[in-house]
């Protein structure tokens, strides 16, 4: 019986890593999946070791992080790896999503892969927010206060939900203990979702930059693509090491090195950099409830792509107008991130509103219209030939 089980596991490994047939034309943009898997493994491992020394008591949380940094053997390396890999995780994830949008990886028959990927994105953002609160610096306390208060915009039950999240009447000890428990649990949920993501991907295989079927020319995963993935893995580890050992606080906020204080409000309350675009969208809407709906809608609108993209050609490699609109969307998204860290003042208020409209317009207006126009041009070109 044990021999049969081991044989099943080995066959699964062989099916996914050794003999898995991949399109020969896929390039280095397809390496982001393995890098994200590596980031998840690093986060879980460093998180488990940090949890051995962390205290979720609100009076001890900040000092326990300092204890890990100063007193635990190699604790500063574990903590800085955990913090900086979180940023690397989101860098790779945003590029991975951008690659999928550019090459049309969300198109049928890989719609399920795309939907599970969006769910992973939402879960990762939740895990990152919860982890940021666990440090319990100034930005952690006020970030938790602002974000949890958003639920009060829900009619009738909003205030009750906020009090349930807090475990009281403000962000306090029960809040931090709940956030820590969830932060420890969610990464394992993400790991399960990643397995579902891979299972869904394995049904039809990877897409490719050409936007055509890859069944005409496939080669095994090992040793061709395993070696190609290892190239970016080593580059990633070098870049991560540079941040961890030489500039560990570059991607963090300096106010989070001050213990959380409910009596002192920071001059500007901002989340971590990877949440700034959605924070800018939230602030661009004057109404609280509509702002919350718009912020969550900015993530869920990704699910519309398989249905709004009407192009007969997969991906943007050979479509000039779609390629231009995509890079305009990328520029607008980066601009939203910049606007998210600015104070709410002229001209940033107007710029945020315009960028928010452009963000949603890309998915709901530009993609269907441009894809329809390019279809017409494609058929005209075929007729002229």
HUBELQUI-V453268 format. One record per residue. N is the residue number from 1. RES is the residue in one letter. SS is DSSP state (a for helix, b for strand, c for the rest). Layout:
N&RES&SS  N&RES&SS
This chain:
1&X&c  2&X&a  3&X&a  4&X&a  5&X&a  6&X&a  7&X&a  8&X&a  9&X&a  10&X&a  11&X&a  12&X&a  13&X&a  14&X&a  15&X&a  16&X&a  17&X&a  18&X&a  19&X&c  20&X&c  21&X&b  22&X&b  23&X&b  24&X&c  25&X&c  26&X&c  27&X&c  28&X&a  29&X&a  30&X&a  31&X&a  32&X&a  33&X&a  34&X&a  35&X&a  36&X&a  37&X&a  38&X&a  39&X&a  40&X&a  41&X&a  42&X&a  43&X&a  44&X&a  45&X&a  46&X&a  47&X&a  48&X&a  49&X&a  50&X&a  51&X&a  52&X&c  53&X&c  54&X&c  55&X&c  56&X&c  57&X&c  58&X&c  59&X&c  60&X&c  61&X&a  62&X&a  63&X&a  64&X&a  65&X&a  66&X&a  67&X&a  68&X&a  69&X&a  70&X&a  71&X&c  72&X&c  73&X&c  74&X&c  75&X&a  76&X&a  77&X&a  78&X&a  79&X&a  80&X&a  81&X&a  82&X&a  83&X&a  84&X&a  85&X&a  86&X&a  87&X&a  88&X&a  89&X&a  90&X&a  91&X&a  92&X&a  93&X&a  94&X&a  95&X&a  96&X&a  97&X&a  98&X&a  99&X&a  100&X&a  101&X&a  102&X&a  103&X&a  104&X&c  105&X&c  106&X&c  107&X&c  108&X&c  109&X&c  110&X&c  111&X&a  112&X&a  113&X&a  114&X&a  115&X&a  116&X&a  117&X&a  118&X&a  119&X&a  120&X&a  121&X&a  122&X&a  123&X&a  124&X&a  125&X&a  126&X&a  127&X&a  128&X&a  129&X&a  130&X&a  131&X&a  132&X&a  133&X&a  134&X&a  135&X&c  136&X&c  137&X&b  138&X&a  139&X&a  140&X&a  141&X&a  142&X&a  143&X&a  144&X&a  145&X&a  146&X&a  147&X&a  148&X&a  149&X&a  150&X&a  151&X&a  152&X&a  153&X&a  154&X&c  155&X&c  156&X&c  157&X&c  158&X&a  159&X&a  160&X&a  161&X&a  162&X&a  163&X&a  164&X&a  165&X&a  166&X&a  167&X&c  168&X&c  169&X&c  170&X&c  171&X&c  172&X&c  173&X&a  174&X&a  175&X&a  176&X&a  177&X&a  178&X&a  179&X&a  180&X&a  181&X&a  182&X&a  183&X&a  184&X&a  185&X&a  186&X&a  187&X&a  188&X&a  189&X&a  190&X&a  191&X&a  192&X&a  193&X&a  194&X&a  195&X&a  196&X&a  197&X&a  198&X&a  199&X&a  200&X&a  201&X&a  202&X&a  203&X&a  204&X&a  205&X&c  206&X&c  207&X&c  208&X&c  209&X&c  210&X&c  211&X&c  212&X&c  213&X&c  214&X&c  215&X&c  216&X&c  217&X&c  218&X&b  219&X&b  220&X&b  221&X&a  222&X&a  223&X&a  224&X&a  225&X&a  226&X&a  227&X&a  228&X&a  229&X&a  230&X&a  231&X&a  232&X&a  233&X&a  234&X&a  235&X&a  236&X&a  237&X&a  238&X&a  239&X&a  240&X&a  241&X&a  242&X&a  243&X&a  244&X&a  245&X&a  246&X&a  247&X&c  248&X&c  249&X&c  250&X&c  251&X&c  252&X&c  253&X&c  254&X&a  255&X&a  256&X&a  257&X&a  258&X&c  259&X&b  260&X&c  261&X&c  262&X&c  263&X&c  264&X&c  265&X&c  266&X&c  267&X&c  268&X&c  269&X&c  270&X&c  271&X&c  272&X&c  273&X&a  274&X&a  275&X&a  276&X&a  277&X&a  278&X&a  279&X&a  280&X&a  281&X&a  282&X&a  283&X&a  284&X&a  285&X&c  286&X&c  287&X&c  288&X&a  289&X&a  290&X&a  291&X&a  292&X&a  293&X&a  294&X&a  295&X&a  296&X&a  297&X&a  298&X&a  299&X&a  300&X&a  301&X&a  302&X&a  303&X&a  304&X&a  305&X&a  306&X&a  307&X&a  308&X&a  309&X&c  310&X&c  311&X&c  312&X&c  313&X&c  314&X&c  315&X&c  316&X&c  317&X&c  318&X&c  319&X&c  320&X&a  321&X&a  322&X&a  323&X&a  324&X&a  325&X&a  326&X&a  327&X&a  328&X&a  329&X&a  330&X&a  331&X&a  332&X&a  333&X&a  334&X&a  335&X&a  336&X&a  337&X&a  338&X&a  339&X&a  340&X&a  341&X&c  342&X&c  343&X&c  344&X&c  345&X&c  346&X&c  347&X&c  348&X&a  349&X&a  350&X&a  351&X&a  352&X&a  353&X&a  354&X&a  355&X&a  356&X&a  357&X&a  358&X&a  359&X&a  360&X&a  361&X&a  362&X&a  363&X&a  364&X&a  365&X&a  366&X&a  367&X&a  368&X&a  369&X&a  370&X&a  371&X&a  372&X&a  373&X&a  374&X&a  375&X&a  376&X&a  377&X&a  378&X&a  379&X&a  380&X&a  381&X&a  382&X&a  383&X&a  384&X&a  385&X&c
